[in-house]
């Protein structure tokens, strides 16, 4: 599969893109683009892959992604069955850091925005009152026209630049060597394979050959790019899919264990507690009515 640089659609009438999506799912393409992205999920659930981090997403999540931070929102299986009653909904705002001009970030009044753009390279999940204010402004900006759009975008940047109600998603990834696009393409190839085959046994020899590296070179490369070993990453992906299956509550925990790529129940419980901080039963219980 070829690596994917995503070209955000633009028109001569707009300096940035904002849309209100309603569709069957968010697709499966792991991609990156030079635009920052503010993504507010209204409806939908599944597993998100942002930089080197794997976690669940659901309605109400609001995330800011920095420029060239790879990401995808992979919906749960029910969103791919063609059921018209199952759809996702989201507001998506995408803008270049230079959309207000190259000198905008040099102004003394915009120092907080410059700092925001740096933090966003790690990915930010927004909480609390800040999320409420941003959600309201996204509803307004999507229906605004002309100069009102600019005013709303500045308001969004002002809110984000002043808030402390956030957590970074992928802190190690912003410090990786992704300025080298070919390195990003190699990592995208690895991610794409793992997302499709995480249920199977994936040896270092196999994944190294997919990356076109020796085993020792691959291990050093993956650690440098993600701040974790390949098997730590693989376990995170498996645990994330376990969490989604636990919430669906359709299969026993032992069946989910083997279905998501674990072949030893005791190791599964150990890895699950290490990643989530709780047992599978405790995780499942917090979502049961």
Beta strands, then each sheet from edge to edge (+ up, - down):
strand 1: 17-23
strand 2: 36-43
strand 3: 46-50
strand 4: 53-57
strand 5: 62-65
strand 6: 71-75
strand 7: 88-95
strand 8: 124-126
strand 9: 166-168
sheet 1: 1+ 7- 2+ 5- 8+ 9-
sheet 2: 4+ 3- 6+
end
